[in-house]
Amino acid sequence: MTTTSNLEIASNVTFDDRLPLVRQPDVRCPCCGTVVTTLPRRLSIEPCETCKRPLTLVRMTSSKRSYCISNLLDLVGSAYGIATCLAVIVFALSGMDTRGFAKCVTVLLFVIGSLLLVDGTLSVRTKIDRTWGITRTGLAACVIGLSKIGAGVAALLLVAVGISL
């Protein structure tokens, strides 16, 4: 899963429906750091030209017309983490049975397994990987990408076990 810790790089993006192509030198991909020459339209997903990660515009909370360019894989990973915490809390505090919790974990494993497979495949193909705030290129990115693919396959195998419960 790719992560970005430098959000202020792309937080100065303003969006105008009349300008689908925007060239601003300070708007960079959160994964590979290259300049983004084509911003995605609102509610759409466009790949980065270099690392092929899916990019989308996310509205900043401070302004209606201020947007932040984000990696969709980061957003899904964040939602996965929140959903996992909520599932554990609901299991601990309510009368949820273990079979229901196992089904919930199965769905969450499918999400993270799919996410790891996509991110690993993109890392192997483009030889660019960003994990835990470190951007890697070349052979190191391929090795990490293959590791992500292996973890994704293992997660999907566990999904098959969870479905059989």
C-alpha positions as CSV (number, residue, x, y, z in Angstrom):
1,M,0.0,0.0,0.0
2,T,1.4,3.4,-0.9
3,T,1.5,6.2,1.5
4,T,2.1,9.9,1.4
5,S,3.3,12.0,4.2
6,N,3.9,15.2,2.3
7,L,0.3,16.4,1.7
8,E,1.1,20.1,1.5
9,I,2.8,19.6,-1.9
10,A,-0.5,19.1,-3.7
11,S,-2.8,21.1,-1.4
12,N,-2.7,24.3,-3.4
13,V,-4.8,22.9,-6.3
14,T,-7.9,24.9,-7.3
15,F,-10.4,23.3,-9.6
16,D,-12.3,24.9,-12.4
17,D,-14.7,23.0,-14.6
18,R,-13.6,25.0,-17.5
19,L,-9.9,24.1,-17.2
20,P,-9.5,20.3,-17.6
21,L,-5.8,20.6,-18.2
22,V,-3.8,22.4,-15.5
23,R,0.0,22.8,-15.5
24,Q,1.2,23.9,-12.1
25,P,4.8,23.1,-11.1
26,D,4.0,22.6,-7.5
27,V,1.4,19.8,-8.0
28,R,3.1,16.5,-7.7
29,C,2.1,12.8,-7.6
30,P,2.0,11.7,-3.9
31,C,3.6,8.4,-4.9
32,C,6.5,9.1,-7.3
33,G,6.8,12.9,-6.9
34,T,6.7,13.8,-10.6
35,V,4.8,16.8,-11.7
36,V,1.2,16.1,-12.5
37,T,0.3,17.8,-15.8
38,T,-3.3,16.6,-16.1
39,L,-5.5,16.8,-13.1
40,P,-8.4,14.4,-12.9
41,R,-11.9,15.9,-13.1
42,R,-14.0,15.9,-10.0
43,L,-15.4,12.4,-9.1
44,S,-13.1,10.7,-11.6
45,I,-9.9,8.7,-11.4
46,E,-6.9,9.2,-13.6
47,P,-3.5,7.3,-13.5
48,C,-0.3,9.1,-12.9
49,E,1.8,9.3,-16.1
50,T,4.9,7.9,-14.5
51,C,3.9,5.4,-11.7
52,K,0.4,4.6,-13.0
53,R,-1.1,4.9,-9.6
54,P,-4.8,6.0,-9.6
55,L,-5.1,9.7,-8.6
56,T,-8.2,11.6,-7.6
57,L,-9.1,15.0,-6.3
58,V,-10.3,15.2,-2.7
59,R,-11.9,18.4,-1.5
60,M,-10.1,20.0,1.4
61,T,-12.3,20.8,4.4
62,S,-11.2,24.4,4.6
63,S,-12.5,25.6,1.3
64,K,-15.1,24.6,-1.3
65,R,-12.8,25.2,-4.3
66,S,-9.5,23.9,-2.8
67,Y,-8.6,20.3,-3.7
68,C,-5.9,17.9,-2.8
69,I,-4.6,15.3,-5.2
70,S,-4.5,11.9,-3.6
71,N,-3.6,8.4,-4.4
72,L,-6.8,6.3,-4.4
73,L,-4.9,3.3,-3.0
74,D,-4.0,5.5,0.1
75,L,-7.6,6.4,0.5
76,V,-8.8,2.8,0.3
77,G,-6.1,1.7,2.8
78,S,-7.2,4.4,5.2
79,A,-10.8,3.3,4.9
80,Y,-9.7,-0.3,5.5
81,G,-7.9,0.7,8.7
82,I,-10.9,2.5,10.0
83,A,-13.2,-0.3,9.1
84,T,-10.9,-2.9,10.8
85,C,-10.9,-0.8,14.0
86,L,-14.6,-0.4,14.0
87,A,-15.1,-4.2,13.4
88,V,-12.9,-5.0,16.4
89,I,-14.7,-2.5,18.6
90,V,-18.2,-3.7,17.6
91,F,-17.1,-7.3,18.2
92,A,-15.7,-6.5,21.6
93,L,-18.5,-4.3,22.8
94,S,-21.6,-6.0,21.3
95,G,-23.0,-9.4,21.2
96,M,-21.6,-10.2,17.8
97,D,-20.8,-13.9,17.5
98,T,-17.5,-15.2,16.2
99,R,-19.0,-16.4,12.9
100,G,-20.2,-12.9,12.1
101,F,-16.9,-11.4,13.1
102,A,-15.1,-14.0,10.8
103,K,-17.3,-13.0,7.9
104,C,-16.5,-9.3,8.6
105,V,-12.8,-10.1,8.7
106,T,-13.2,-12.0,5.4
107,V,-14.6,-9.0,3.6
108,L,-11.8,-6.8,5.0
109,L,-9.2,-9.4,3.9
110,F,-10.6,-9.3,0.4
111,V,-10.2,-5.5,0.4
112,I,-6.6,-5.5,1.6
113,G,-5.7,-8.5,-0.5
114,S,-7.0,-6.8,-3.7
115,L,-5.3,-3.5,-2.7
116,L,-1.9,-5.3,-2.2
117,L,-2.3,-7.1,-5.5
118,V,-2.9,-3.9,-7.4
119,D,-0.2,-2.0,-5.7
120,G,2.3,-4.8,-6.0
121,T,1.6,-5.2,-9.7
122,L,2.0,-1.5,-10.3
123,S,5.3,-1.6,-8.4
124,V,6.6,-4.4,-10.5
125,R,5.5,-2.9,-13.8
126,T,6.7,0.7,-13.2
127,K,9.6,-0.1,-10.9
128,I,8.4,2.6,-8.5
129,D,7.1,1.9,-5.1
130,R,6.3,4.1,-2.1
131,T,5.7,2.3,1.2
132,W,5.9,3.8,4.7
133,G,7.0,7.2,3.3
134,I,10.0,5.9,1.3
135,T,10.0,5.9,-2.5
136,R,12.0,3.1,-4.0
137,T,12.9,2.6,-7.6
138,G,14.4,-0.2,-9.6
139,L,15.1,-3.6,-8.2
140,A,14.1,-2.7,-4.6
141,A,10.7,-1.6,-5.9
142,C,10.3,-4.9,-7.8
143,V,11.2,-6.9,-4.7
144,I,8.7,-5.0,-2.5
145,G,6.1,-5.3,-5.3
146,L,6.6,-9.1,-5.4
147,S,6.3,-9.2,-1.7
148,K,3.0,-7.3,-1.8
149,I,1.8,-9.6,-4.5
150,G,2.6,-12.6,-2.3
151,A,0.8,-11.0,0.7
152,G,-2.2,-10.3,-1.5
153,V,-2.4,-13.9,-2.7
154,A,-2.1,-15.1,0.9
155,A,-4.9,-12.7,1.9
156,L,-7.1,-14.0,-0.9
157,L,-6.5,-17.6,0.1
158,L,-7.6,-16.7,3.6
159,V,-10.7,-15.1,2.0
160,A,-11.4,-18.5,0.4
161,V,-11.2,-20.1,3.8
162,G,-13.4,-17.4,5.3
163,I,-16.1,-17.9,2.7
164,S,-16.2,-21.6,3.4
165,L,-17.1,-21.0,7.1
